[in-house]
Amino acid sequence: MRSQNKGQIRIIEAFLAVLIIFSSFAVSANLTTTQNTTKRDDLSYAGLQALMKLDSDGSLGKYIDEGNWTALRDALNLILPAGTSFNLTVYNSQMQQVNTAVISNGALNSQEIAFVEYLCVSQGLVFRCYIIHLHLAVAS
């Protein structure tokens, strides 16, 4: 009778081992997806904070009104976290591109690209509204 029970216990042991292995695969697949989403959200938050910081003292609208794309690129390089690549495009209220030069610090060579859309109003005598599209990626 004991020899018959040994076979049943080994089958149950093998079944539990397979169950543990497959459940670990399922859990690990969900963890990596959650971490990638968090990285993209953090990158979007950093981009939005950078644009808001530039806009808080009116320098963002001033750079756009003057067409000073180099100063805008340099300011974003200073404010954004190190190792972050960006590409910024400025549109007017009719969605026509305003910037005549590329506002970027490198290629977006990453699978995780974040997008930020920001509305900026110039503080000059003439009311101008700009729509800013900022694409961000962690430089690889």
C-alpha positions in Angstrom: 0.0 0.0 0.0 2.9 2.4 0.7 4.4 2.0 -2.7 1.1 3.0 -4.3 1.0 6.2 -2.3 4.6 7.2 -3.3 3.6 7.4 -6.9 0.6 9.6 -6.2 2.6 12.0 -4.0 5.2 12.4 -6.8 2.5 13.3 -9.3 1.1 15.9 -6.9 4.6 17.2 -6.2 5.3 17.6 -10.0 2.0 19.3 -10.5 2.7 21.8 -7.8 6.2 22.5 -9.2 4.7 23.2 -12.7 2.1 25.5 -11.1 4.7 27.5 -9.3 6.9 27.9 -12.4 4.0 29.1 -14.6 2.7 31.5 -11.9 6.2 33.1 -11.6 6.2 33.7 -15.4 2.7 35.4 -15.1 3.8 37.6 -12.2 7.1 38.7 -13.8 5.3 39.6 -17.1 3.0 41.9 -15.2 5.8 43.5 -13.3 7.8 44.6 -16.3 4.7 46.1 -18.0 4.0 48.2 -14.9 7.5 49.5 -14.6 7.6 50.6 -18.3 4.4 52.6 -17.8 5.7 54.2 -14.7 8.9 55.3 -16.5 6.9 56.9 -19.3 4.7 58.7 -16.8 7.7 60.0 -15.0 9.2 61.2 -18.2 6.0 63.0 -19.2 5.8 64.6 -15.7 9.4 65.8 -16.0 8.7 67.4 -19.5 5.5 69.1 -18.2 7.4 70.5 -15.2 10.2 71.8 -17.4 7.7 73.6 -19.7 5.8 75.0 -16.7 9.1 76.3 -15.1 10.1 78.1 -18.4 6.6 79.5 -18.7 6.3 80.7 -15.1 8.5 83.7 -15.7 7.4 84.3 -19.3 10.7 83.2 -20.8 9.0 80.4 -22.9 6.7 82.8 -24.7 9.6 85.3 -25.1 11.8 82.7 -26.7 9.0 81.7 -29.1 8.1 85.3 -29.9 11.7 86.2 -30.7 12.3 83.0 -32.6 15.3 82.2 -30.3 15.3 78.5 -30.8 18.9 78.0 -29.6 18.1 79.6 -26.2 15.0 77.5 -25.9 16.9 74.3 -26.6 19.7 75.3 -24.1 17.1 76.1 -21.4 15.4 72.7 -21.9 18.8 71.0 -21.7 19.4 72.6 -18.3 16.0 71.9 -16.9 15.4 68.3 -18.1 17.1 65.4 -16.2 20.5 64.3 -17.5 20.3 61.6 -20.2 16.9 62.8 -21.6 16.5 63.4 -25.3 13.8 65.7 -26.5 12.3 67.1 -29.7 10.1 70.2 -29.4 7.8 71.6 -32.0 5.9 74.9 -31.7 2.6 75.5 -33.5 0.4 78.6 -33.7 -3.4 78.6 -33.0 -4.0 77.4 -36.6 -1.7 74.4 -36.0 1.0 75.8 -38.4 4.5 75.1 -37.3 6.2 78.2 -36.0 9.8 77.0 -35.3 12.0 77.3 -38.4 14.9 75.3 -36.8 14.9 71.9 -35.2 14.6 72.2 -31.4 16.2 69.0 -30.3 19.2 67.6 -28.4 19.6 64.3 -30.2 17.7 61.4 -31.7 14.9 59.7 -29.8 16.5 56.3 -29.8 14.3 54.5 -27.3 11.3 52.3 -27.2 9.8 54.4 -24.4 8.9 57.8 -25.8 6.7 60.2 -23.8 4.6 63.0 -25.3 3.6 66.3 -23.7 1.3 68.9 -25.2 1.4 72.3 -23.6 -0.5 75.5 -24.3 1.6 78.7 -24.0 0.4 82.3 -24.2 2.9 85.1 -24.9 3.0 88.0 -22.4 3.7 90.6 -25.0 1.5 93.4 -26.2 -0.1 91.2 -28.9 -1.9 88.2 -27.7 -0.4 85.0 -29.2 -1.3 81.4 -28.3 1.1 78.6 -29.0 0.7 74.8 -28.8 3.9 73.0 -27.9 4.5 69.4 -28.6 7.4 67.9 -26.6 8.6 64.3 -27.3 10.9 62.9 -24.7 13.0 59.7 -24.4 15.7 58.4 -22.2 19.0 58.5 -24.2 20.4 55.1 -24.8 
